[in-house]
Each structure stands twice: as structure tokens, then as C-alpha cells.
Amino acid sequence: MQTVRDKRILITGGTGSFGKTLADILLREHDPRRVIIFSRDELKQFEMQNDERFRNDRRLRFFIGDVRDPQRLARALDGVDVIVHAAALKQVPAAEYNPFEAVKTNILGAQNIVDAAIDKGVRRVVALSTDKAANPINLYGATKLCSDKIFVAGNAYSGAKDTAFSVVRYGNVVGSRGSVVPFFLERRHETSLPITDTRMTRFWITLEMGARFVLDCLERAAGGELFVPKIPSMRVVDLARVINPAAKQEIVGIRPGEKLHEVMVTEDDARHTVELEDRFVILPPYKWKPLARWEEEGKPCEDSFRYASDTNPQWLDEPSLREMIGGLRLPEARAWLEEQKAAGR
């Protein structure tokens, strides 16, 4: 991958689950000149420095800062070639209760990234989005939709500069902090598991899959694209059954700001979306010559097309769910896997 080999790559929110996975892949497989972790939590940086995957790697640097602070961000971007923007306030209830804080990080932080990247001559920027940005019904999704549009429009702001901005949108990350998989695993010995709705479906992607998809998009992007991977769906009731088949499923109702099914390409997006074998590419409404190749590589989606978790042709069955859970780097997942083997499952 020439986009990252011997280059200086900065990861915002780099001490999170995704950032650590991406840094690990970069350092092991792609020989970057430097990987810079930009985040605001010194304890998480200390813990990452002492992680066996990163200990004593001279190519790794840590930079304390916040995407809300444009001056600190500009300093961190000196000499940087590539940015992967993963920093966000992403907990839905927290964003609802602290709306101004979500706006400052997710929207104003995105503007700061665009401005600093152009001013510092960064060549390539990929920002992480979420399925919740498509037809958002909660504040987190709304702020990420604004962020997506800021990064796509950044290609017009860059003018004569070579900075190119793209976005990657994908579904729930298996095992990420605050997600349902570790929540169920922690309660695997209880007699009941809470289910919001028996019909609920979700897109799922592993950290490894997400990080590798982002790297591939970095390599292939022209600027202005919003990339959506084709990933499997899962029924939440199936997940609960796999983790604890003996537990009663207690229906608690959908929480505020939560959807029954998730959408990553809406009907309105479909009219300027191209389908490839492994992904969808949502193109900006304006015509930009470098983007024409996507229309040659793929086929246009029909106007009524909708890529949603309930109509997705790709599903995780129980064996796939077992394999997915067993492969997580979580103590609870390893303990669950040993219990499954002991039970002969």
C-alpha cells in the first residue's frame, strides 16, 4: 500500500479499540515511517505504550490533544501525510444528555481536521462514520451526518492543494466498548438477558475487518467518496441465544434514539451510489472527474435501493456468531469460549 508505506500516519482517537487495531496492522504489515496516536487521555496512552503489540516500537508516537483544539491539532500535523479520523463522542445516551459536547467534538472537530489538514499539506484523510448517520434519529447520528458532509465538502475547500478527503461508513463493531456483545457476555450466567425488541437487526463488522477496509479505502480513494462495506446482519435474539441458550429473553423495549433496523445506504443516497462486489460507493452530488472511475468499475444502484440490516442478503447464523464471539480479544469472550468447549458446543 503506497499510501501508507514509509509515510507518517496520524490516528485521532487512536487509543480506542479501532485505533489500536489499525496501528497494529500498520506497524506489522505496512512499514510506515511513523504512526502518531492523537488522543486526550494520558492513561489510555500509557496503557497502549505498555501493550505487548506496541512496546518498544520506535515508529510509534503519542500526542496528547483534542480535535476541538485547532492549535494543538495543527502542531500535531506537522509533516503528517495521512490522517485516519476516529475520534468521536459516540455513546447515544451521553450525546442526548450532553448535546453541546457532541457538537463540539463530532462537528467542530471535523471542521478543525479539514482546516488543519489543508493548511499542513496532508495528502489523504479518511474519516470514520456510522450507520446512525443515515436518516439519523438521534443526536449522535445527526452530528456524524454533519461530519460526513464536512469531509466530503473538504475536497472543494482544498482548492489547489492536494489534500483529498473521504469517509468510511460501517455498522456496529463487534466487541467495541458499550456494545451489546460484551454486555451479554458479562451477563452470560444470569437467568435472563434484556432484549429491546425481538425483531431488531444490526449490521456487524469485526475490528480487524473494519481496519483493513479503511486501509483499502485509503489506497483507492480519489476524494469525495463515502464507502460502505458489504457486511453481514445479525438478529439480536440469535446473539442472545448463542451466548446463553438457557437464559430467558426479557423484552425491555426500544430505547430513545434507537432504531429497529439500521440503514447504511438510504433511498435518497441510492440515486448517486455505485455498487461494487464488496462495497457501495456513495458519490457526492457534484461531478468531479477523478470519481468517474467508480461508475466504470461498478453499476449504479436503482433509485429505490436501500441497504438495510433487515433486507440484507448476508446473515450471520449461529456457527458464524460463535466464531465471531470466540475470536474477540476480550477476557469475557475467552472465558465464554472455554465454557462452550467444556459444554461440548
N, C-alpha and C positions, 0 to 999 in steps of 0.2 A: 504494500500500500504506500505509494509515493507521497500521498497527502500527509502521512504521519511519520514516515521513516526519516530519521535524523532531523526531526522538527521539534519545536518547542510547543507543547500542548498544555493548555490551562483548562482545568475542570472546575467549574463553580459548583459548590455543594459537594465537593469531592470526597468528603468523609462519610457520605451516605452510602447505602447499600449499592446503588448503581455506580457511584463514583469509584468505590474501591474495586468493584468488579472490572470496570473499564480500565482503571490504572493497572491492574494485574495483567490483563490481556495485552495492553500496550507494552508493558515492560518485558513480558515473557516472549512476545511474538513479533513485535514490530520495530524494535530498536529505535525508539525516539531519542532525540538528544536530551530532552528534558520533559518531565511530567510535573506540572505545578498544581498542587491542591490548594484551591482558594475557598476558604470557609471561615465561619465566625466563631467556632467552638474549639478552644485550645485543648480541651480534654480529649475530644474526639481525634484531633490531630496527633496528640501524644499517643493515644491508643493505636492509631493507624501506623505511626512510626515504629511501634513495637510489634506490629503484626508480622508473623513469620514470612508472609509474602513480600514484605517491603523492607524489612530490616536490612540496613547497610547498603541499600541500593543508592549509589551516588547520583543517579539520574533523577531522583525524586526530590522535590522541593515542597515546602509548606509555607503558605502565605495567609496570615490571619487578616480577614477583611470581610466586608458585607457588600453585596451588589447594590445596596442602597447608597453607598458612599462612592460617588463618581471619582473623587480624587484618589482614593485608595485603589480603586479598580484600575484607573489609568496607570498608576505606578506598577501594579502587578502585571500589566500587559506589555511592559517594555520588552521588545524582542520576541513576543509570542507570535507564532504562526497560525495556530488553530485554537479555537475555543469550543468546548462542549459545555453548554449551559444547562446544568441540572439543579441549580439552587431554586428552591420554591418553598412557600408555605402551602402544604398540600392536604392537611387534615381538614375535612369538610366542616365538622362542627366548630373547630377552632377558627376557621375563616369566617363562619357565620357570626360568631360572637365577637371577633376582632377584625371587622371589615377593613378598617384603615390600614392595619398592619399587612393584611394580604395584598392590598392595592400597592403599598409601598414596595414590597418585595417582588411580587409577581408582575406588576405592570411597570412601575417606575424603575425597578431593577432591570427589566428588559430594555427600556429606553437607555439606561446607562450603559448596558452592554453594547448596544448598537452604536451609540455615540463614541464610546471609548475604542471599540474595535476599528471603526473607520479612522479615527484620529491617530491610532497607533499602527495602522497599516497591517492589521491582522488579515490573513488571506481567506480563511474559511471559518464560518461559525455555524454550528448546529445546535438548535435549542430543543429541549425535550418538552413535549406537550402531553396531553392526556385525553382519553376518550371523553372525559367530562367537559371538554371544551367544545364538543359538537352538540349543538342545541342545548346549551347549559341551562340547568335549573337551580344551581347553587352558586354561591359567590366564588368559590374556588374555580369552578368551570368557567365562569364569566371572566375572571382575571386571566385565566390561561388562554381564553379565546382572544382577549385583547393582546396578550403577549405574542400569540401566533401571528396576528396581523401586524404587530410592530416589527417582528423579524422579517416577514415577507416584504413589507414596505421598505425595510432597511436597504434592499437592493436598489431602490430608486434614490435613496439618500446618499449612497456611497459614490454616486456620480462617476468621476474619472478614476476613482480608487478601485483597487482590485478585490475589495472585500465582498465576499458572497455569503448570504445568509439563507439557511434552510431550516426546516422544522421536521421533527420526527414525532408522530403521534402513535402511541400504542396503549394497550389495556392494562389491567391490573398486573403488577409484578408479583409472582409467587413468592411468598415468604418475606415481603418487604414489611418494614415496621408499621404496625397499625392495621395490617390486612387480615383477612378472615382466616387464612391458613394457620399462622401462629396462634391466633385467638382460639381456634378449635383445638389445636394441638395441646395448648395449655390446659384445656378442659376435657381432654380425652378420657379421663377416668370418671367424669361426672355422669350422673344418670340421665341428664338431658342436655341438649345443645340448642341455643336460640337460633331460630330461622326467621328472617324478616318476612319472606313470602315463598311459598312452595314453587311458584312459577319463575322465581328470579334466576337470571342467567348472567354470566360475566365472561368477557374475554380474558385469557390468561397468557402470560409470557414469562419465561424464566429470566433471571438477571443476566445469565450468560447469553441467551438469545437476544435480549434487548441490547446489550452492549455490542455484540457483533453486528447487529442490524444497524446501529448508529455508526459504527466504523465503516460499514459498507456504504451507507448513505453519504458519509463524509467524502468517500472516494469518488462517488458517482455524481454528486450534486453539481448543478450549474449555478444554483441560487434562485430562490423564489419558490421552490417546491415544498410541499408538505407530504412527507412519506408516511404511509400506513402499511404495516406488515400484515400479511395474511396469517392469522394465528387462530388457535382453536378456542371454542367456547366451552363452558362448563356450567352445569346446573348446581346451584349451591346445595340442594338436598343430596345430590350424589356425593359431593365432597364430605358432607357431614356423615353420610353412611359409610364411606370408606374409612374415615378417621375413627369412628366409633359406631359400628353397626348395631350395638346393643342399646345405644342412647335413644331416648325419646326426643323427637324433634318438636320443640316448643315454638309455636308461631307467635312472634312478638310484633309484627307489623313493620312496614317500611318507615325508615327514619326520615326526618325532614331533610330535603335536598338530595334524596336518594332516588335512583331510577330503578324500574323493574327490569329493564333490559338496557344494554349500552349500545351506543351508535358511534362509529368512527368515520363513516362517510355518509353524510346526510343526502337527502334527495336534492337539496339545493346545491350541494357541492358536486353532485354527480355529473352535472352538465359540463364541468370543466375538470373531470377526473379521468385518468388513463389507468387501465388495468394491465398489470404485467403478471407473470407466472407466480411470483412470490410476494407481490405488494401492489398497492394502489398509489398513484402519484396525483395528488390534488394540485393543479396548476393555478397560478394567480390569474385574476381576471384580465390583467393586461398582457399583451403579447410581447414576448422577449425572445429574440432569435435563438439563444442557447437552449431554450426549453423545447424547441421544436422537435428535438430528437426523441423525446418521450412519446410523442404521438406516432413516431415511426417505429419505436420499439414495442409499444403496446396497442391496445384497442380502446377507443372511447367508451365510457360507461353510458348506458341508457339514461335518459332524463329521470326516470322513475326509480333508478337503482338506489339501494340503501344497504350499507354494510353494517349489520347489527348482530348482536350476540345471540338473539333468538332465532334469526333466519340464516345464520352462518352454516355452511355445509360441513364444516370441520368441527368435530366434537371430541372431548376427552371422555373416554369410557373409564370404567373402574380400574382396569390394569394400568392405563396411562396415568390416572390420578395417583395410584400407588407409586409408580416410578417417579413421578414428578415430586411428590412429597418426600420420598426417600432420598432424593438427590440434593435436598436443601442443606445449606451449611448452618443449620440450627441445632442446638443441643436437644430441643424437644423432638425434632424430626428424627435425629439419630436414635433417641430413646424409643420413639414410636416404631421405628423400623425394626429394632431388636425385639420389641414386644410382638410385632407382626410375625417375625420369623419363629419366635417361640410358640406362637399360637398356630403355626403351620399355614398362615395365609400368604 
